């Protein structure tokens, strides 16, 4: 075996196939093929604006003057990650090859790398959507209202001129179940040979691509300190309905190397596996504002008033509070501090009264 093996080069086709099969965010990495990131971590996306027609003046030798302006959106890749594993050759031998570099590589890609790529991508789409002012919904979805919600989304996107045949609906398994059982939906059952009945919803109206995302990979925020875990402030994303052309997702750099024992002084008699991935996701601002609609779940905490307590703490420290009710009645007689997570009432809720804080 060679002292150093470049897995990224040797297995590039297998890795691409693995990500294509296992990574549910992969379609977002295939859009805007004309935008390439080379020689740096930032790119400039040109935005060109031109004026419209003016009335023509007959008998005049001149034409009406038009105007144009050009500006740039500067975008930066922000997800640069690495890991290395030092493997003692005796561990390989004594575990009957269970602890082998091939197994470590396979397990890492399937349980860590792909999970993180999807989680990062969808949470960054959410962050970018909020930043540019795209619609983010918090209405609770049921079998009764899910189709009305969908119709409202399609109407808004179509009115904005978004090509419906490009849209992708990313959604949780729960959302897909609601959709399958939605009131008023009409379906054609496919009864296959052998008596099987396919009740899945493969497409809806003009949306030809519905992608189911495991709920663990579909949160609004993640903690990437050690691996990838939902942040304490994370909310569940129900769906992202998006034109993939309104965003850019790119893998800029992939480095996967295996060093055999004795390769250099650092490896000593160990195997050394190194993996680095550099990628990013960002909005094309003027397109994402109209080309993306997101639905997220809401979280609530319930407290009980005692007639004297005015402060109630949300351990997650959400960035904002949506609504506060006391004994079922909404109130605005409070202040909220995101730095401490404390909701402070002007007057203490009465003893025994239910205090529900939704965020």
C-alpha positions as CSV (number, residue, x, y, z in Angstrom):
1,X,0.0,0.0,0.0
2,X,1.2,3.5,-0.8
3,X,2.3,5.6,2.2
4,X,-0.3,8.2,1.4
5,X,-3.7,7.6,-0.3
6,X,-5.8,10.5,-1.6
7,X,-9.3,9.1,-1.0
8,X,-10.9,12.3,-2.4
9,X,-9.3,11.7,-5.8
10,X,-9.6,7.9,-6.0
11,X,-13.1,7.6,-4.7
12,X,-14.6,10.9,-6.1
13,X,-17.3,9.1,-8.1
14,X,-18.3,6.8,-5.3
15,X,-18.5,9.8,-2.9
16,X,-20.5,11.8,-5.3
17,X,-22.9,8.8,-5.7
18,X,-23.1,8.4,-1.9
19,X,-24.0,12.0,-1.4
20,X,-26.5,11.9,-4.2
21,X,-28.3,8.9,-2.7
22,X,-28.0,9.8,1.0
23,X,-27.9,13.6,1.2
24,X,-31.4,15.0,0.8
25,X,-30.1,18.6,0.3
26,X,-28.1,17.5,-2.8
27,X,-30.5,19.1,-5.3
28,X,-29.6,22.5,-3.9
29,X,-26.0,21.9,-4.8
30,X,-26.8,21.4,-8.5
31,X,-28.4,24.9,-9.1
32,X,-26.9,28.0,-10.7
33,X,-24.1,26.0,-12.5
34,X,-22.8,29.2,-14.0
35,X,-21.8,30.5,-10.5
36,X,-18.4,29.0,-9.6
37,X,-16.2,29.7,-6.6
38,X,-12.5,29.8,-7.5
39,X,-9.4,31.3,-5.9
40,X,-10.9,32.6,-2.6
41,X,-13.8,32.2,-0.2
42,X,-15.9,35.1,-1.5
43,X,-17.7,35.7,-4.8
44,X,-19.5,38.7,-6.2
45,X,-22.9,38.1,-7.8
46,X,-23.8,40.9,-10.3
47,X,-27.2,42.5,-10.1
48,X,-28.1,44.6,-13.2
49,X,-31.2,46.9,-13.2
50,X,-32.5,48.6,-16.3
51,X,-35.3,51.1,-16.9
52,X,-38.3,50.4,-19.1
53,X,-39.8,51.7,-22.3
54,X,-41.0,55.4,-22.6
55,X,-43.4,56.8,-25.1
56,X,-42.0,57.3,-28.6
57,X,-42.3,60.8,-30.0
58,X,-43.1,60.7,-33.7
59,X,-41.2,63.0,-36.0
60,X,-38.3,63.1,-33.6
61,X,-34.9,61.8,-34.6
62,X,-34.0,60.8,-31.1
63,X,-35.0,57.9,-28.8
64,X,-35.8,58.2,-25.1
65,X,-32.8,57.7,-22.9
66,X,-32.7,54.6,-20.7
67,X,-30.8,54.1,-17.5
68,X,-29.1,51.1,-16.0
69,X,-27.2,50.4,-12.8
70,X,-24.9,47.5,-11.7
71,X,-24.1,46.4,-8.2
72,X,-22.7,43.3,-6.6
73,X,-23.8,41.0,-3.8
74,X,-20.7,39.7,-2.0
75,X,-21.1,36.2,-0.6
76,X,-18.7,34.2,1.6
77,X,-18.3,30.5,2.2
78,X,-18.5,29.9,5.9
79,X,-18.5,26.2,6.7
80,X,-14.9,25.0,6.9
81,X,-14.7,21.7,8.8
82,X,-12.1,19.0,9.5
83,X,-11.4,15.8,11.5
84,X,-8.7,13.2,11.9
85,X,-8.5,9.8,13.3
86,X,-5.4,8.1,14.6
87,X,-5.8,4.3,14.4
88,X,-3.4,1.9,16.1
89,X,-2.7,-1.1,13.9
90,X,-3.3,-3.4,16.8
91,X,-6.9,-2.0,17.1
92,X,-7.3,-3.1,13.4
93,X,-5.9,-6.5,14.2
94,X,-7.7,-7.2,17.5
95,X,-11.1,-6.1,16.3
96,X,-10.9,-8.4,13.3
97,X,-10.9,-5.4,10.9
98,X,-14.0,-3.7,12.5
99,X,-11.8,-0.7,13.3
100,X,-10.3,-0.2,9.9
101,X,-9.8,3.0,7.9
102,X,-12.3,1.8,5.3
103,X,-15.0,1.3,8.0
104,X,-14.2,4.5,9.7
105,X,-14.5,6.4,6.4
106,X,-17.8,4.8,5.5
107,X,-19.3,5.3,9.0
108,X,-18.1,8.9,9.2
109,X,-19.6,9.8,5.9
110,X,-22.9,8.1,6.5
111,X,-23.5,9.1,10.2
112,X,-21.6,12.4,10.5
113,X,-20.6,14.1,7.2
114,X,-23.9,13.7,5.3
115,X,-26.0,14.5,8.3
116,X,-24.0,17.7,8.9
117,X,-24.1,18.7,5.3
118,X,-27.9,18.5,5.2
119,X,-28.4,20.1,8.6
120,X,-26.1,23.0,7.8
121,X,-27.6,23.6,4.3
122,X,-31.3,23.7,5.5
123,X,-30.5,25.8,8.6
124,X,-28.5,28.2,6.5
125,X,-31.4,28.5,4.0
126,X,-33.7,29.4,6.9
127,X,-31.2,32.0,8.2
128,X,-30.8,33.5,4.8
129,X,-34.6,33.5,4.2
130,X,-35.1,35.5,7.5
131,X,-32.3,37.9,6.6
132,X,-33.7,38.8,3.1
133,X,-37.3,39.0,4.4
134,X,-38.7,35.8,2.8
135,X,-42.0,34.5,4.3
136,X,-41.6,32.3,7.3
137,X,-44.9,30.9,8.6
138,X,-45.6,29.7,12.1
139,X,-49.3,28.5,11.6
140,X,-49.8,25.0,13.0
141,X,-50.6,22.7,10.1
142,X,-53.4,20.1,10.2
143,X,-55.2,17.9,7.6
144,X,-57.9,20.6,7.5
145,X,-55.7,23.5,6.5
146,X,-52.6,22.0,4.8
147,X,-54.0,22.3,1.3
148,X,-55.2,25.9,1.8
149,X,-51.7,26.7,3.1
150,X,-50.2,25.1,0.0
151,X,-52.5,26.9,-2.4
152,X,-51.7,30.2,-0.7
153,X,-48.0,29.5,-1.2
154,X,-48.4,28.6,-4.9
155,X,-50.5,31.7,-5.5
156,X,-47.9,33.9,-3.9
157,X,-45.0,32.3,-5.8
158,X,-46.8,32.3,-9.1
159,X,-47.8,36.0,-8.7
160,X,-44.1,36.8,-8.1
161,X,-43.2,35.1,-11.4
162,X,-41.4,32.1,-9.9
163,X,-41.4,29.2,-12.4
164,X,-43.4,26.5,-10.6
165,X,-41.8,23.7,-12.5
166,X,-38.5,24.5,-10.8
167,X,-39.9,24.4,-7.3
168,X,-38.8,21.7,-4.8
169,X,-40.8,21.0,-1.6
170,X,-38.6,19.8,1.2
171,X,-40.7,18.5,4.1
172,X,-40.6,16.4,7.2
173,X,-42.2,12.9,7.2
174,X,-45.0,14.3,9.5
175,X,-45.8,17.0,6.9
176,X,-45.9,14.4,4.2
177,X,-48.3,12.3,6.3
178,X,-50.6,15.3,6.8
179,X,-50.5,15.9,3.0
180,X,-51.4,12.3,2.3
181,X,-54.4,12.5,4.6
182,X,-55.4,16.1,3.8
183,X,-59.1,16.9,3.6
184,X,-60.1,17.6,0.0
185,X,-57.2,16.0,-1.7
186,X,-57.9,13.8,-4.7
187,X,-55.6,11.0,-5.6
188,X,-55.3,8.1,-8.1
189,X,-54.4,4.8,-6.4
190,X,-51.7,2.7,-8.1
191,X,-52.6,-0.9,-7.6
192,X,-49.5,-2.9,-8.5
193,X,-49.1,-6.6,-9.4
194,X,-49.3,-8.6,-6.2
195,X,-51.9,-6.5,-4.7
196,X,-49.7,-3.6,-3.4
197,X,-51.3,-0.1,-3.2
198,X,-49.1,3.0,-3.4
199,X,-50.7,5.8,-1.4
200,X,-47.6,8.1,-1.4
201,X,-47.8,11.7,-2.6
202,X,-45.1,12.0,-5.3
203,X,-46.1,15.4,-6.7
204,X,-48.7,18.0,-6.0
205,X,-50.2,20.3,-8.7
206,X,-47.2,21.9,-10.5
207,X,-44.7,20.7,-7.9
208,X,-43.0,17.7,-9.4
209,X,-40.3,17.2,-6.7
210,X,-41.2,16.5,-3.1
211,X,-38.2,15.5,-0.9
212,X,-38.7,14.1,2.6
213,X,-36.1,15.3,5.1
214,X,-35.5,13.5,8.4
215,X,-36.7,15.9,11.1
216,X,-33.3,15.7,12.9
217,X,-31.7,17.3,9.8
218,X,-34.4,20.0,9.5
219,X,-33.9,22.5,12.3
220,X,-33.5,26.2,12.2
221,X,-30.2,26.2,14.0
222,X,-27.4,23.8,14.9
223,X,-24.4,23.7,17.3
224,X,-21.3,22.8,15.3
225,X,-18.9,22.9,18.2
226,X,-18.3,19.1,18.3
227,X,-20.0,17.4,15.4
228,X,-23.5,18.6,14.6
229,X,-26.3,18.9,17.1
230,X,-29.5,21.0,17.2
231,X,-29.0,24.3,19.0
232,X,-30.9,24.9,22.2
233,X,-32.8,27.6,20.4
234,X,-33.6,25.4,17.3
235,X,-37.1,25.1,16.0
236,X,-38.5,22.4,13.8
237,X,-38.8,23.2,10.1
238,X,-42.0,21.8,8.6
239,X,-41.2,22.5,5.0
240,X,-39.1,24.7,2.7
241,X,-40.8,25.4,-0.6
242,X,-38.0,26.9,-2.8
243,X,-36.8,27.7,-6.2
244,X,-33.3,26.3,-6.1
245,X,-32.1,29.0,-8.4
246,X,-32.7,31.6,-5.7
247,X,-29.7,30.2,-3.7
248,X,-26.2,28.9,-4.2
249,X,-24.8,25.9,-2.4
250,X,-21.3,24.7,-3.1
251,X,-18.7,22.3,-2.0
252,X,-15.5,24.1,-2.7
253,X,-12.9,21.8,-1.2
254,X,-12.8,18.2,-0.2
255,X,-9.6,16.6,1.3
256,X,-9.6,13.0,2.4
257,X,-6.2,11.4,3.0
258,X,-4.9,8.2,4.6
259,X,-1.4,8.0,5.9
260,X,0.2,4.6,6.4
261,X,2.3,3.8,9.5
262,X,5.8,5.3,9.1
263,X,4.7,7.9,6.5
264,X,6.4,10.6,8.6
265,X,7.5,11.3,12.1
266,X,4.0,12.3,13.2
267,X,2.3,9.0,12.3
268,X,4.8,6.8,14.0
269,X,3.4,3.3,13.7
270,X,-0.2,4.5,13.4
271,X,-2.6,4.9,10.5
272,X,-3.8,8.5,10.2
273,X,-7.1,9.4,8.5
274,X,-7.7,13.1,7.7
275,X,-10.9,14.6,6.3
276,X,-11.6,18.3,5.5
277,X,-14.7,19.7,3.9
278,X,-15.3,23.4,2.9
279,X,-18.7,24.4,1.7
280,X,-21.3,27.1,1.9
281,X,-24.9,28.1,1.2
282,X,-26.1,31.6,0.6
283,X,-29.1,33.4,-0.9
284,X,-29.3,35.4,-4.1
285,X,-31.1,38.2,-2.2
286,X,-33.5,39.6,-4.7
287,X,-34.5,36.1,-5.8
288,X,-34.9,34.4,-2.4
289,X,-37.2,37.0,-1.0
290,X,-39.8,36.0,-3.5
291,X,-38.7,32.4,-4.3
292,X,-38.7,30.7,-0.9
293,X,-41.5,30.1,1.7
294,X,-40.7,28.3,5.0
295,X,-43.0,26.9,7.7
296,X,-41.5,26.3,11.2
297,X,-43.0,24.9,14.3
298,X,-43.5,27.0,17.4
299,X,-42.5,26.1,20.9
300,X,-44.3,27.1,24.1
301,X,-43.6,26.9,27.8
302,X,-46.3,26.9,30.5
303,X,-45.8,28.4,33.9
304,X,-48.2,29.0,36.8
305,X,-48.6,32.4,38.5
306,X,-48.3,32.8,42.2
307,X,-49.4,36.4,42.6
308,X,-45.8,37.7,43.3
309,X,-43.5,36.4,40.6
310,X,-43.0,38.7,37.7
311,X,-40.0,37.0,35.9
312,X,-40.3,33.7,34.0
313,X,-37.2,32.3,32.4
314,X,-36.9,30.4,29.1
315,X,-33.8,28.3,29.3
316,X,-33.4,28.1,25.5
317,X,-33.1,32.0,25.3
318,X,-34.9,32.3,22.0
319,X,-34.2,35.4,19.9
320,X,-37.8,36.6,20.3
321,X,-41.2,35.8,21.9
322,X,-44.2,35.3,19.6
323,X,-47.1,35.6,22.0
324,X,-47.8,35.5,25.8
325,X,-51.1,34.6,27.4
326,X,-52.3,34.7,31.0
327,X,-55.3,32.6,31.7
328,X,-55.8,32.2,28.0
329,X,-55.8,36.0,27.3
330,X,-53.0,37.5,25.2
331,X,-51.1,40.3,26.9
332,X,-48.4,42.7,25.9
333,X,-47.7,43.9,29.4
334,X,-44.3,42.4,29.6
335,X,-40.7,42.8,28.4
336,X,-38.4,40.1,27.0
337,X,-34.6,39.9,27.2
338,X,-33.0,37.5,24.6
339,X,-29.7,37.6,26.5
340,X,-31.2,36.2,29.7
341,X,-34.3,34.5,28.4
342,X,-36.4,36.3,30.9
343,X,-40.0,37.4,30.4
344,X,-40.8,40.2,32.9
345,X,-44.4,41.1,33.5
346,X,-45.4,44.6,34.5
347,X,-47.7,43.0,37.1
348,X,-47.3,39.6,38.6
349,X,-49.9,37.1,37.1
350,X,-52.4,36.1,39.7
351,X,-52.0,32.9,41.8
352,X,-53.1,29.8,39.9
353,X,-53.3,31.5,36.6
354,X,-51.7,29.7,33.6
355,X,-48.9,31.6,31.9
356,X,-48.1,30.4,28.4
357,X,-45.1,31.8,26.5
358,X,-44.8,31.0,22.8
359,X,-41.6,31.5,20.9
